[in-house]
Amino acid sequence: MTERWAIHLPVTAPDLHRARIFARTAARVLAQLSARVEPGGVTVSAEDAQCVRHWVFCDHPLPDGGGRCALPVDHVAACARRAPWLRRR
């Protein structure tokens, strides 16, 4: 067994939509600080129903085999490695 530990950091939000926005933002910021952050695994839950989790990122494998989708779970555009609004120019 490896010595990997997961961090669970409870943060409250008034509804599921805002919880997902906050979680996406926090995951992207933390991912820029450390390669050990796995944004695709981020979920949110109601405070009194923490066993019912809602995914934050799509995380589907990309068709070219080059990683996983980084868009929100409910996106309507084609899956992409980076959100179009986050691409560097």
HTML snippet that shows the backbone in 3Dmol.js (N, CA, C, O; Angstrom):
<script src="https://3Dmol.org/build/3Dmol-min.js"></script>
<div id="view" style="width:600px;height:400px;position:relative"></div>
<script>
const pdb = `
ATOM      1  N   MET A   1       0.837  -1.186   0.000  1.00  0.00           N
ATOM      2  CA  MET A   1       0.000   0.000   0.000  1.00  0.00           C
ATOM      3  C   MET A   1       0.876   1.242   0.000  1.00  0.00           C
ATOM      4  O   MET A   1       1.855   1.323   0.743  1.00  0.00           O
ATOM      5  N   THR A   2       0.520   2.207  -0.836  1.00  0.00           N
ATOM      6  CA  THR A   2       1.305   3.439  -0.906  1.00  0.00           C
ATOM      7  C   THR A   2       0.866   4.402   0.176  1.00  0.00           C
ATOM      8  O   THR A   2      -0.225   4.276   0.732  1.00  0.00           O
ATOM      9  N   GLU A   3       1.704   5.341   0.463  1.00  0.00           N
ATOM     10  CA  GLU A   3       1.407   6.371   1.462  1.00  0.00           C
ATOM     11  C   GLU A   3       0.823   7.601   0.785  1.00  0.00           C
ATOM     12  O   GLU A   3       1.451   8.660   0.756  1.00  0.00           O
ATOM     13  N   ARG A   4      -0.372   7.458   0.245  1.00  0.00           N
ATOM     14  CA  ARG A   4      -1.097   8.589  -0.345  1.00  0.00           C
ATOM     15  C   ARG A   4      -2.261   8.910   0.561  1.00  0.00           C
ATOM     16  O   ARG A   4      -2.941   8.011   1.057  1.00  0.00           O
ATOM     17  N   TRP A   5      -2.488  10.178   0.775  1.00  0.00           N
ATOM     18  CA  TRP A   5      -3.583  10.615   1.628  1.00  0.00           C
ATOM     19  C   TRP A   5      -4.438  11.604   0.866  1.00  0.00           C
ATOM     20  O   TRP A   5      -3.913  12.412   0.098  1.00  0.00           O
ATOM     21  N   ALA A   6      -5.740  11.557   1.062  1.00  0.00           N
ATOM     22  CA  ALA A   6      -6.666  12.498   0.432  1.00  0.00           C
ATOM     23  C   ALA A   6      -7.047  13.558   1.459  1.00  0.00           C
ATOM     24  O   ALA A   6      -7.189  13.271   2.647  1.00  0.00           O
ATOM     25  N   ILE A   7      -7.207  14.773   0.981  1.00  0.00           N
ATOM     26  CA  ILE A   7      -7.618  15.885   1.843  1.00  0.00           C
ATOM     27  C   ILE A   7      -9.093  16.160   1.594  1.00  0.00           C
ATOM     28  O   ILE A   7      -9.512  16.335   0.449  1.00  0.00           O
ATOM     29  N   HIS A   8      -9.872  16.197   2.653  1.00  0.00           N
ATOM     30  CA  HIS A   8     -11.290  16.525   2.572  1.00  0.00           C
ATOM     31  C   HIS A   8     -11.465  17.862   3.275  1.00  0.00           C
ATOM     32  O   HIS A   8     -11.239  17.969   4.480  1.00  0.00           O
ATOM     33  N   LEU A   9     -11.860  18.867   2.534  1.00  0.00           N
ATOM     34  CA  LEU A   9     -11.956  20.219   3.069  1.00  0.00           C
ATOM     35  C   LEU A   9     -13.386  20.721   2.934  1.00  0.00           C
ATOM     36  O   LEU A   9     -13.759  21.217   1.871  1.00  0.00           O
ATOM     37  N   PRO A  10     -14.186  20.607   3.969  1.00  0.00           N
ATOM     38  CA  PRO A  10     -15.574  21.071   3.884  1.00  0.00           C
ATOM     39  C   PRO A  10     -15.646  22.594   3.718  1.00  0.00           C
ATOM     40  O   PRO A  10     -15.048  23.353   4.480  1.00  0.00           O
ATOM     41  N   VAL A  11     -16.384  23.003   2.716  1.00  0.00           N
ATOM     42  CA  VAL A  11     -16.665  24.413   2.449  1.00  0.00           C
ATOM     43  C   VAL A  11     -18.149  24.496   2.129  1.00  0.00           C
ATOM     44  O   VAL A  11     -18.657  23.662   1.379  1.00  0.00           O
ATOM     45  N   THR A  12     -18.854  25.470   2.670  1.00  0.00           N
ATOM     46  CA  THR A  12     -20.293  25.537   2.419  1.00  0.00           C
ATOM     47  C   THR A  12     -20.618  26.528   1.307  1.00  0.00           C
ATOM     48  O   THR A  12     -19.901  27.503   1.081  1.00  0.00           O
ATOM     49  N   ALA A  13     -21.714  26.249   0.628  1.00  0.00           N
ATOM     50  CA  ALA A  13     -22.244  27.117  -0.426  1.00  0.00           C
ATOM     51  C   ALA A  13     -23.767  27.051  -0.328  1.00  0.00           C
ATOM     52  O   ALA A  13     -24.303  26.065   0.177  1.00  0.00           O
ATOM     53  N   PRO A  14     -24.474  28.076  -0.799  1.00  0.00           N
ATOM     54  CA  PRO A  14     -25.927  28.108  -0.638  1.00  0.00           C
ATOM     55  C   PRO A  14     -26.703  27.139  -1.526  1.00  0.00           C
ATOM     56  O   PRO A  14     -27.858  26.837  -1.224  1.00  0.00           O
ATOM     57  N   ASP A  15     -26.102  26.639  -2.622  1.00  0.00           N
ATOM     58  CA  ASP A  15     -26.812  25.710  -3.500  1.00  0.00           C
ATOM     59  C   ASP A  15     -25.806  24.909  -4.325  1.00  0.00           C
ATOM     60  O   ASP A  15     -24.613  25.210  -4.330  1.00  0.00           O
ATOM     61  N   LEU A  16     -26.309  23.879  -5.027  1.00  0.00           N
ATOM     62  CA  LEU A  16     -25.445  22.993  -5.801  1.00  0.00           C
ATOM     63  C   LEU A  16     -24.691  23.734  -6.897  1.00  0.00           C
ATOM     64  O   LEU A  16     -23.501  23.489  -7.098  1.00  0.00           O
ATOM     65  N   HIS A  17     -25.349  24.621  -7.597  1.00  0.00           N
ATOM     66  CA  HIS A  17     -24.708  25.374  -8.683  1.00  0.00           C
ATOM     67  C   HIS A  17     -23.499  26.162  -8.161  1.00  0.00           C
ATOM     68  O   HIS A  17     -22.412  26.087  -8.735  1.00  0.00           O
ATOM     69  N   ARG A  18     -23.690  26.906  -7.085  1.00  0.00           N
ATOM     70  CA  ARG A  18     -22.576  27.698  -6.541  1.00  0.00           C
ATOM     71  C   ARG A  18     -21.510  26.826  -5.891  1.00  0.00           C
ATOM     72  O   ARG A  18     -20.334  27.189  -5.885  1.00  0.00           O
ATOM     73  N   ALA A  19     -21.908  25.681  -5.343  1.00  0.00           N
ATOM     74  CA  ALA A  19     -20.915  24.761  -4.784  1.00  0.00           C
ATOM     75  C   ALA A  19     -20.006  24.241  -5.893  1.00  0.00           C
ATOM     76  O   ALA A  19     -18.793  24.141  -5.710  1.00  0.00           O
ATOM     77  N   ARG A  20     -20.594  23.909  -7.046  1.00  0.00           N
ATOM     78  CA  ARG A  20     -19.793  23.424  -8.176  1.00  0.00           C
ATOM     79  C   ARG A  20     -18.870  24.523  -8.699  1.00  0.00           C
ATOM     80  O   ARG A  20     -17.711  24.251  -9.013  1.00  0.00           O
ATOM     81  N   ILE A  21     -19.354  25.735  -8.796  1.00  0.00           N
ATOM     82  CA  ILE A  21     -18.509  26.854  -9.260  1.00  0.00           C
ATOM     83  C   ILE A  21     -17.326  27.044  -8.314  1.00  0.00           C
ATOM     84  O   ILE A  21     -16.183  27.164  -8.754  1.00  0.00           O
ATOM     85  N   PHE A  22     -17.610  27.069  -7.016  1.00  0.00           N
ATOM     86  CA  PHE A  22     -16.530  27.257  -6.038  1.00  0.00           C
ATOM     87  C   PHE A  22     -15.536  26.103  -6.111  1.00  0.00           C
ATOM     88  O   PHE A  22     -14.325  26.323  -6.087  1.00  0.00           O
ATOM     89  N   ALA A  23     -16.041  24.878  -6.200  1.00  0.00           N
ATOM     90  CA  ALA A  23     -15.162  23.708  -6.257  1.00  0.00           C
ATOM     91  C   ALA A  23     -14.287  23.725  -7.506  1.00  0.00           C
ATOM     92  O   ALA A  23     -13.100  23.408  -7.429  1.00  0.00           O
ATOM     93  N   ARG A  24     -14.861  24.094  -8.669  1.00  0.00           N
ATOM     94  CA  ARG A  24     -14.062  24.196  -9.903  1.00  0.00           C
ATOM     95  C   ARG A  24     -12.956  25.218  -9.750  1.00  0.00           C
ATOM     96  O   ARG A  24     -11.806  24.967 -10.109  1.00  0.00           O
ATOM     97  N   THR A  25     -13.317  26.379  -9.210  1.00  0.00           N
ATOM     98  CA  THR A  25     -12.337  27.448  -9.039  1.00  0.00           C
ATOM     99  C   THR A  25     -11.223  27.015  -8.087  1.00  0.00           C
ATOM    100  O   THR A  25     -10.044  27.198  -8.389  1.00  0.00           O
ATOM    101  N   ALA A  26     -11.585  26.449  -6.954  1.00  0.00           N
ATOM    102  CA  ALA A  26     -10.586  26.005  -5.979  1.00  0.00           C
ATOM    103  C   ALA A  26      -9.686  24.924  -6.566  1.00  0.00           C
ATOM    104  O   ALA A  26      -8.471  24.958  -6.371  1.00  0.00           O
ATOM    105  N   ALA A  27     -10.271  23.967  -7.281  1.00  0.00           N
ATOM    106  CA  ALA A  27      -9.475  22.886  -7.868  1.00  0.00           C
ATOM    107  C   ALA A  27      -8.489  23.417  -8.898  1.00  0.00           C
ATOM    108  O   ALA A  27      -7.336  22.986  -8.936  1.00  0.00           O
ATOM    109  N   ARG A  28      -8.935  24.351  -9.735  1.00  0.00           N
ATOM    110  CA  ARG A  28      -8.033  24.902 -10.758  1.00  0.00           C
ATOM    111  C   ARG A  28      -6.896  25.695 -10.133  1.00  0.00           C
ATOM    112  O   ARG A  28      -5.758  25.611 -10.595  1.00  0.00           O
ATOM    113  N   VAL A  29      -7.184  26.456  -9.101  1.00  0.00           N
ATOM    114  CA  VAL A  29      -6.132  27.220  -8.427  1.00  0.00           C
ATOM    115  C   VAL A  29      -5.140  26.267  -7.770  1.00  0.00           C
ATOM    116  O   VAL A  29      -3.929  26.430  -7.920  1.00  0.00           O
ATOM    117  N   LEU A  30      -5.644  25.280  -7.048  1.00  0.00           N
ATOM    118  CA  LEU A  30      -4.757  24.326  -6.379  1.00  0.00           C
ATOM    119  C   LEU A  30      -3.961  23.496  -7.376  1.00  0.00           C
ATOM    120  O   LEU A  30      -2.808  23.160  -7.107  1.00  0.00           O
ATOM    121  N   ALA A  31      -4.546  23.158  -8.516  1.00  0.00           N
ATOM    122  CA  ALA A  31      -3.831  22.382  -9.533  1.00  0.00           C
ATOM    123  C   ALA A  31      -2.651  23.163 -10.100  1.00  0.00           C
ATOM    124  O   ALA A  31      -1.663  22.568 -10.530  1.00  0.00           O
ATOM    125  N   GLN A  32      -2.745  24.479 -10.103  1.00  0.00           N
ATOM    126  CA  GLN A  32      -1.623  25.284 -10.587  1.00  0.00           C
ATOM    127  C   GLN A  32      -0.497  25.334  -9.554  1.00  0.00           C
ATOM    128  O   GLN A  32       0.657  25.593  -9.897  1.00  0.00           O
ATOM    129  N   LEU A  33      -0.836  25.086  -8.298  1.00  0.00           N
ATOM    130  CA  LEU A  33       0.163  25.102  -7.231  1.00  0.00           C
ATOM    131  C   LEU A  33       0.860  23.759  -7.058  1.00  0.00           C
ATOM    132  O   LEU A  33       2.011  23.703  -6.623  1.00  0.00           O
ATOM    133  N   SER A  34       0.161  22.673  -7.399  1.00  0.00           N
ATOM    134  CA  SER A  34       0.736  21.346  -7.197  1.00  0.00           C
ATOM    135  C   SER A  34       0.206  20.361  -8.232  1.00  0.00           C
ATOM    136  O   SER A  34      -0.991  20.329  -8.522  1.00  0.00           O
ATOM    137  N   ALA A  35       1.105  19.564  -8.781  1.00  0.00           N
ATOM    138  CA  ALA A  35       0.715  18.533  -9.748  1.00  0.00           C
ATOM    139  C   ALA A  35      -0.012  17.377  -9.066  1.00  0.00           C
ATOM    140  O   ALA A  35      -0.565  16.514  -9.748  1.00  0.00           O
ATOM    141  N   ARG A  36      -0.020  17.345  -7.760  1.00  0.00           N
ATOM    142  CA  ARG A  36      -0.676  16.271  -7.019  1.00  0.00           C
ATOM    143  C   ARG A  36      -2.183  16.472  -6.883  1.00  0.00           C
ATOM    144  O   ARG A  36      -2.880  15.583  -6.394  1.00  0.00           O
ATOM    145  N   VAL A  37      -2.689  17.612  -7.301  1.00  0.00           N
ATOM    146  CA  VAL A  37      -4.131  17.877  -7.240  1.00  0.00           C
ATOM    147  C   VAL A  37      -4.801  17.188  -8.426  1.00  0.00           C
ATOM    148  O   VAL A  37      -4.340  17.320  -9.559  1.00  0.00           O
ATOM    149  N   GLU A  38      -5.877  16.461  -8.177  1.00  0.00           N
ATOM    150  CA  GLU A  38      -6.616  15.752  -9.216  1.00  0.00           C
ATOM    151  C   GLU A  38      -8.004  16.377  -9.358  1.00  0.00           C
ATOM    152  O   GLU A  38      -8.958  15.897  -8.745  1.00  0.00           O
ATOM    153  N   PRO A  39      -8.131  17.443 -10.161  1.00  0.00           N
ATOM    154  CA  PRO A  39      -9.413  18.140 -10.281  1.00  0.00           C
ATOM    155  C   PRO A  39     -10.554  17.252 -10.747  1.00  0.00           C
ATOM    156  O   PRO A  39     -11.696  17.461 -10.338  1.00  0.00           O
ATOM    157  N   GLY A  40     -10.280  16.276 -11.585  1.00  0.00           N
ATOM    158  CA  GLY A  40     -11.338  15.419 -12.110  1.00  0.00           C
ATOM    159  C   GLY A  40     -12.093  14.652 -11.038  1.00  0.00           C
ATOM    160  O   GLY A  40     -13.225  14.224 -11.264  1.00  0.00           O
ATOM    161  N   GLY A  41     -11.489  14.474  -9.888  1.00  0.00           N
ATOM    162  CA  GLY A  41     -12.120  13.726  -8.812  1.00  0.00           C
ATOM    163  C   GLY A  41     -12.918  14.568  -7.842  1.00  0.00           C
ATOM    164  O   GLY A  41     -13.411  14.049  -6.841  1.00  0.00           O
ATOM    165  N   VAL A  42     -13.059  15.852  -8.112  1.00  0.00           N
ATOM    166  CA  VAL A  42     -13.753  16.744  -7.184  1.00  0.00           C
ATOM    167  C   VAL A  42     -15.259  16.501  -7.230  1.00  0.00           C
ATOM    168  O   VAL A  42     -15.860  16.444  -8.303  1.00  0.00           O
ATOM    169  N   THR A  43     -15.852  16.362  -6.061  1.00  0.00           N
ATOM    170  CA  THR A  43     -17.296  16.219  -5.937  1.00  0.00           C
ATOM    171  C   THR A  43     -17.803  17.171  -4.864  1.00  0.00           C
ATOM    172  O   THR A  43     -17.029  17.647  -4.032  1.00  0.00           O
ATOM    173  N   VAL A  44     -19.098  17.447  -4.883  1.00  0.00           N
ATOM    174  CA  VAL A  44     -19.744  18.242  -3.835  1.00  0.00           C
ATOM    175  C   VAL A  44     -20.954  17.458  -3.341  1.00  0.00           C
ATOM    176  O   VAL A  44     -21.479  16.597  -4.047  1.00  0.00           O
ATOM    177  N   SER A  45     -21.390  17.766  -2.120  1.00  0.00           N
ATOM    178  CA  SER A  45     -22.551  17.089  -1.549  1.00  0.00           C
ATOM    179  C   SER A  45     -23.297  18.043  -0.634  1.00  0.00           C
ATOM    180  O   SER A  45     -22.753  19.052  -0.186  1.00  0.00           O
ATOM    181  N   ALA A  46     -24.536  17.712  -0.367  1.00  0.00           N
ATOM    182  CA  ALA A  46     -25.298  18.474   0.619  1.00  0.00           C
ATOM    183  C   ALA A  46     -24.684  18.185   1.983  1.00  0.00           C
ATOM    184  O   ALA A  46     -24.219  17.075   2.243  1.00  0.00           O
ATOM    185  N   GLU A  47     -24.686  19.181   2.841  1.00  0.00           N
ATOM    186  CA  GLU A  47     -24.044  19.029   4.147  1.00  0.00           C
ATOM    187  C   GLU A  47     -24.645  17.871   4.954  1.00  0.00           C
ATOM    188  O   GLU A  47     -23.926  17.165   5.662  1.00  0.00           O
ATOM    189  N   ASP A  48     -25.954  17.682   4.845  1.00  0.00           N
ATOM    190  CA  ASP A  48     -26.605  16.621   5.614  1.00  0.00           C
ATOM    191  C   ASP A  48     -26.791  15.328   4.816  1.00  0.00           C
ATOM    192  O   ASP A  48     -27.459  14.408   5.288  1.00  0.00           O
ATOM    193  N   ALA A  49     -26.216  15.245   3.628  1.00  0.00           N
ATOM    194  CA  ALA A  49     -26.264  14.025   2.807  1.00  0.00           C
ATOM    195  C   ALA A  49     -24.928  13.845   2.104  1.00  0.00           C
ATOM    196  O   ALA A  49     -24.876  13.787   0.875  1.00  0.00           O
ATOM    197  N   GLN A  50     -23.858  13.756   2.866  1.00  0.00           N
ATOM    198  CA  GLN A  50     -22.523  13.720   2.285  1.00  0.00           C
ATOM    199  C   GLN A  50     -22.212  12.436   1.538  1.00  0.00           C
ATOM    200  O   GLN A  50     -21.205  12.365   0.834  1.00  0.00           O
ATOM    201  N   CYS A  51     -23.055  11.419   1.674  1.00  0.00           N
ATOM    202  CA  CYS A  51     -22.842  10.190   0.917  1.00  0.00           C
ATOM    203  C   CYS A  51     -23.386  10.311  -0.511  1.00  0.00           C
ATOM    204  O   CYS A  51     -23.104   9.453  -1.347  1.00  0.00           O
ATOM    205  N   VAL A  52     -24.157  11.357  -0.800  1.00  0.00           N
ATOM    206  CA  VAL A  52     -24.681  11.606  -2.148  1.00  0.00           C
ATOM    207  C   VAL A  52     -23.819  12.696  -2.772  1.00  0.00           C
ATOM    208  O   VAL A  52     -23.973  13.877  -2.461  1.00  0.00           O
ATOM    209  N   ARG A  53     -22.920  12.294  -3.645  1.00  0.00           N
ATOM    210  CA  ARG A  53     -21.956  13.242  -4.216  1.00  0.00           C
ATOM    211  C   ARG A  53     -22.308  13.610  -5.644  1.00  0.00           C
ATOM    212  O   ARG A  53     -22.837  12.792  -6.397  1.00  0.00           O
ATOM    213  N   HIS A  54     -22.010  14.847  -6.010  1.00  0.00           N
ATOM    214  CA  HIS A  54     -22.253  15.365  -7.357  1.00  0.00           C
ATOM    215  C   HIS A  54     -20.897  15.735  -7.965  1.00  0.00           C
ATOM    216  O   HIS A  54     -20.116  16.478  -7.371  1.00  0.00           O
ATOM    217  N   TRP A  55     -20.639  15.203  -9.154  1.00  0.00           N
ATOM    218  CA  TRP A  55     -19.378  15.505  -9.834  1.00  0.00           C
ATOM    219  C   TRP A  55     -19.304  16.976 -10.210  1.00  0.00           C
ATOM    220  O   TRP A  55     -20.328  17.613 -10.458  1.00  0.00           O
ATOM    221  N   VAL A  56     -18.098  17.512 -10.251  1.00  0.00           N
ATOM    222  CA  VAL A  56     -17.869  18.915 -10.600  1.00  0.00           C
ATOM    223  C   VAL A  56     -17.343  19.021 -12.031  1.00  0.00           C
ATOM    224  O   VAL A  56     -17.795  19.872 -12.797  1.00  0.00           O
ATOM    225  N   PHE A  57     -16.401  18.170 -12.389  1.00  0.00           N
ATOM    226  CA  PHE A  57     -15.820  18.176 -13.735  1.00  0.00           C
ATOM    227  C   PHE A  57     -16.326  16.978 -14.531  1.00  0.00           C
ATOM    228  O   PHE A  57     -16.684  15.950 -13.955  1.00  0.00           O
ATOM    229  N   CYS A  58     -16.355  17.111 -15.853  1.00  0.00           N
ATOM    230  CA  CYS A  58     -16.769  16.033 -16.745  1.00  0.00           C
ATOM    231  C   CYS A  58     -15.824  14.847 -16.589  1.00  0.00           C
ATOM    232  O   CYS A  58     -16.278  13.742 -16.291  1.00  0.00           O
ATOM    233  N   ASP A  59     -14.530  15.045 -16.783  1.00  0.00           N
ATOM    234  CA  ASP A  59     -13.463  14.064 -16.598  1.00  0.00           C
ATOM    235  C   ASP A  59     -13.536  12.865 -17.542  1.00  0.00           C
ATOM    236  O   ASP A  59     -12.876  11.858 -17.284  1.00  0.00           O
ATOM    237  N   HIS A  60     -14.315  12.935 -18.627  1.00  0.00           N
ATOM    238  CA  HIS A  60     -14.325  11.843 -19.607  1.00  0.00           C
ATOM    239  C   HIS A  60     -12.982  11.798 -20.338  1.00  0.00           C
ATOM    240  O   HIS A  60     -12.368  12.843 -20.556  1.00  0.00           O
ATOM    241  N   PRO A  61     -12.520  10.609 -20.719  1.00  0.00           N
ATOM    242  CA  PRO A  61     -11.286  10.530 -21.510  1.00  0.00           C
ATOM    243  C   PRO A  61     -11.488  11.239 -22.850  1.00  0.00           C
ATOM    244  O   PRO A  61     -12.547  11.121 -23.466  1.00  0.00           O
ATOM    245  N   LEU A  62     -10.481  11.968 -23.292  1.00  0.00           N
ATOM    246  CA  LEU A  62     -10.562  12.652 -24.577  1.00  0.00           C
ATOM    247  C   LEU A  62     -10.343  11.647 -25.698  1.00  0.00           C
ATOM    248  O   LEU A  62      -9.591  10.687 -25.529  1.00  0.00           O
ATOM    249  N   PRO A  63     -10.992  11.854 -26.846  1.00  0.00           N
ATOM    250  CA  PRO A  63     -10.922  10.877 -27.935  1.00  0.00           C
ATOM    251  C   PRO A  63      -9.514  10.638 -28.472  1.00  0.00           C
ATOM    252  O   PRO A  63      -9.227   9.551 -28.973  1.00  0.00           O
ATOM    253  N   ASP A  64      -8.640  11.622 -28.379  1.00  0.00           N
ATOM    254  CA  ASP A  64      -7.281  11.450 -28.920  1.00  0.00           C
ATOM    255  C   ASP A  64      -6.349  10.753 -27.925  1.00  0.00           C
ATOM    256  O   ASP A  64      -5.159  10.597 -28.200  1.00  0.00           O
ATOM    257  N   GLY A  65      -6.878  10.336 -26.779  1.00  0.00           N
ATOM    258  CA  GLY A  65      -6.056   9.661 -25.781  1.00  0.00           C
ATOM    259  C   GLY A  65      -5.134  10.599 -25.040  1.00  0.00           C
ATOM    260  O   GLY A  65      -4.220  10.152 -24.347  1.00  0.00           O
ATOM    261  N   GLY A  66      -5.359  11.901 -25.174  1.00  0.00           N
ATOM    262  CA  GLY A  66      -4.464  12.886 -24.584  1.00  0.00           C
ATOM    263  C   GLY A  66      -4.973  13.522 -23.315  1.00  0.00           C
ATOM    264  O   GLY A  66      -4.861  14.737 -23.155  1.00  0.00           O
ATOM    265  N   GLY A  67      -5.516  12.761 -22.429  1.00  0.00           N
ATOM    266  CA  GLY A  67      -5.943  13.321 -21.153  1.00  0.00           C
ATOM    267  C   GLY A  67      -7.438  13.194 -20.932  1.00  0.00           C
ATOM    268  O   GLY A  67      -8.109  12.359 -21.539  1.00  0.00           O
ATOM    269  N   ARG A  68      -7.944  14.043 -20.048  1.00  0.00           N
ATOM    270  CA  ARG A  68      -9.343  13.972 -19.662  1.00  0.00           C
ATOM    271  C   ARG A  68      -9.989  15.340 -19.800  1.00  0.00           C
ATOM    272  O   ARG A  68      -9.308  16.365 -19.764  1.00  0.00           O
ATOM    273  N   CYS A  69     -11.299  15.350 -19.958  1.00  0.00           N
ATOM    274  CA  CYS A  69     -12.043  16.595 -20.138  1.00  0.00           C
ATOM    275  C   CYS A  69     -11.992  17.434 -18.865  1.00  0.00           C
ATOM    276  O   CYS A  69     -12.239  16.926 -17.771  1.00  0.00           O
ATOM    277  N   ALA A  70     -11.672  18.711 -19.010  1.00  0.00           N
ATOM    278  CA  ALA A  70     -11.559  19.624 -17.871  1.00  0.00           C
ATOM    279  C   ALA A  70     -12.750  20.572 -17.770  1.00  0.00           C
ATOM    280  O   ALA A  70     -12.719  21.523 -16.989  1.00  0.00           O
ATOM    281  N   LEU A  71     -13.797  20.319 -18.551  1.00  0.00           N
ATOM    282  CA  LEU A  71     -14.971  21.194 -18.535  1.00  0.00           C
ATOM    283  C   LEU A  71     -15.917  20.794 -17.405  1.00  0.00           C
ATOM    284  O   LEU A  71     -15.812  19.686 -16.878  1.00  0.00           O
ATOM    285  N   PRO A  72     -16.835  21.677 -17.030  1.00  0.00           N
ATOM    286  CA  PRO A  72     -17.815  21.338 -15.999  1.00  0.00           C
ATOM    287  C   PRO A  72     -18.630  20.106 -16.387  1.00  0.00           C
ATOM    288  O   PRO A  72     -18.788  19.813 -17.572  1.00  0.00           O
ATOM    289  N   VAL A  73     -19.140  19.398 -15.408  1.00  0.00           N
ATOM    290  CA  VAL A  73     -19.859  18.151 -15.632  1.00  0.00           C
ATOM    291  C   VAL A  73     -21.060  18.315 -16.560  1.00  0.00           C
ATOM    292  O   VAL A  73     -21.391  17.378 -17.287  1.00  0.00           O
ATOM    293  N   ASP A  74     -21.713  19.453 -16.561  1.00  0.00           N
ATOM    294  CA  ASP A  74     -22.927  19.661 -17.350  1.00  0.00           C
ATOM    295  C   ASP A  74     -22.690  20.456 -18.636  1.00  0.00           C
ATOM    296  O   ASP A  74     -23.611  21.100 -19.139  1.00  0.00           O
ATOM    297  N   HIS A  75     -21.462  20.419 -19.173  1.00  0.00           N
ATOM    298  CA  HIS A  75     -21.152  21.213 -20.364  1.00  0.00           C
ATOM    299  C   HIS A  75     -21.875  20.676 -21.596  1.00  0.00           C
ATOM    300  O   HIS A  75     -22.212  19.495 -21.667  1.00  0.00           O
ATOM    301  N   VAL A  76     -22.108  21.568 -22.571  1.00  0.00           N
ATOM    302  CA  VAL A  76     -22.780  21.168 -23.815  1.00  0.00           C
ATOM    303  C   VAL A  76     -21.823  21.161 -25.008  1.00  0.00           C
ATOM    304  O   VAL A  76     -22.131  20.566 -26.041  1.00  0.00           O
ATOM    305  N   ALA A  77     -20.691  21.800 -24.879  1.00  0.00           N
ATOM    306  CA  ALA A  77     -19.688  21.818 -25.954  1.00  0.00           C
ATOM    307  C   ALA A  77     -18.951  20.476 -25.970  1.00  0.00           C
ATOM    308  O   ALA A  77     -19.105  19.664 -25.058  1.00  0.00           O
ATOM    309  N   ALA A  78     -18.159  20.255 -27.002  1.00  0.00           N
ATOM    310  CA  ALA A  78     -17.349  19.042 -27.080  1.00  0.00           C
ATOM    311  C   ALA A  78     -16.330  19.033 -25.936  1.00  0.00           C
ATOM    312  O   ALA A  78     -15.855  20.084 -25.505  1.00  0.00           O
ATOM    313  N   CYS A  79     -16.008  17.854 -25.462  1.00  0.00           N
ATOM    314  CA  CYS A  79     -15.021  17.728 -24.389  1.00  0.00           C
ATOM    315  C   CYS A  79     -13.692  18.348 -24.823  1.00  0.00           C
ATOM    316  O   CYS A  79     -13.329  18.298 -25.998  1.00  0.00           O
ATOM    317  N   ALA A  80     -12.975  18.931 -23.867  1.00  0.00           N
ATOM    318  CA  ALA A  80     -11.702  19.594 -24.157  1.00  0.00           C
ATOM    319  C   ALA A  80     -10.765  19.480 -22.962  1.00  0.00           C
ATOM    320  O   ALA A  80     -11.202  19.323 -21.822  1.00  0.00           O
ATOM    321  N   ARG A  81      -9.478  19.563 -23.245  1.00  0.00           N
ATOM    322  CA  ARG A  81      -8.452  19.494 -22.207  1.00  0.00           C
ATOM    323  C   ARG A  81      -8.496  20.717 -21.291  1.00  0.00           C
ATOM    324  O   ARG A  81      -8.228  20.615 -20.094  1.00  0.00           O
ATOM    325  N   ARG A  82      -8.836  21.872 -21.864  1.00  0.00           N
ATOM    326  CA  ARG A  82      -8.927  23.117 -21.092  1.00  0.00           C
ATOM    327  C   ARG A  82     -10.195  23.840 -21.485  1.00  0.00           C
ATOM    328  O   ARG A  82     -10.658  23.743 -22.622  1.00  0.00           O
ATOM    329  N   ALA A  83     -10.746  24.557 -20.541  1.00  0.00           N
ATOM    330  CA  ALA A  83     -11.911  25.385 -20.849  1.00  0.00           C
ATOM    331  C   ALA A  83     -11.474  26.482 -21.811  1.00  0.00           C
ATOM    332  O   ALA A  83     -10.403  27.061 -21.626  1.00  0.00           O
ATOM    333  N   PRO A  84     -12.275  26.786 -22.834  1.00  0.00           N
ATOM    334  CA  PRO A  84     -11.878  27.795 -23.819  1.00  0.00           C
ATOM    335  C   PRO A  84     -11.512  29.137 -23.183  1.00  0.00           C
ATOM    336  O   PRO A  84     -10.631  29.838 -23.679  1.00  0.00           O
ATOM    337  N   TRP A  85     -12.180  29.493 -22.097  1.00  0.00           N
ATOM    338  CA  TRP A  85     -11.906  30.780 -21.453  1.00  0.00           C
ATOM    339  C   TRP A  85     -10.633  30.750 -20.615  1.00  0.00           C
ATOM    340  O   TRP A  85     -10.223  31.790 -20.100  1.00  0.00           O
ATOM    341  N   LEU A  86      -9.992  29.580 -20.462  1.00  0.00           N
ATOM    342  CA  LEU A  86      -8.754  29.480 -19.701  1.00  0.00           C
ATOM    343  C   LEU A  86      -7.523  29.305 -20.600  1.00  0.00           C
ATOM    344  O   LEU A  86      -6.395  29.285 -20.107  1.00  0.00           O
ATOM    345  N   ARG A  87      -7.732  29.180 -21.897  1.00  0.00           N
ATOM    346  CA  ARG A  87      -6.603  28.971 -22.812  1.00  0.00           C
ATOM    347  C   ARG A  87      -5.716  30.202 -22.850  1.00  0.00           C
ATOM    348  O   ARG A  87      -6.188  31.339 -22.857  1.00  0.00           O
ATOM    349  N   ARG A  88      -4.432  29.944 -22.874  1.00  0.00           N
ATOM    350  CA  ARG A  88      -3.462  31.061 -22.963  1.00  0.00           C
ATOM    351  C   ARG A  88      -3.356  31.539 -24.390  1.00  0.00           C
ATOM    352  O   ARG A  88      -3.475  30.760 -25.336  1.00  0.00           O
ATOM    353  N   ARG A  89      -3.134  32.808 -24.530  1.00  0.00           N
ATOM    354  CA  ARG A  89      -3.022  33.391 -25.872  1.00  0.00           C
ATOM    355  C   ARG A  89      -1.596  33.604 -26.256  1.00  0.00           C
ATOM    356  O   ARG A  89      -1.317  34.086 -27.353  1.00  0.00           O
TER     357      ARG A  89
END
`;
const viewer = $3Dmol.createViewer("view");
viewer.addModel(pdb, "pdb");
viewer.setStyle({}, {cartoon: {color: "spectrum"}});
viewer.zoomTo();
viewer.render();
</script>
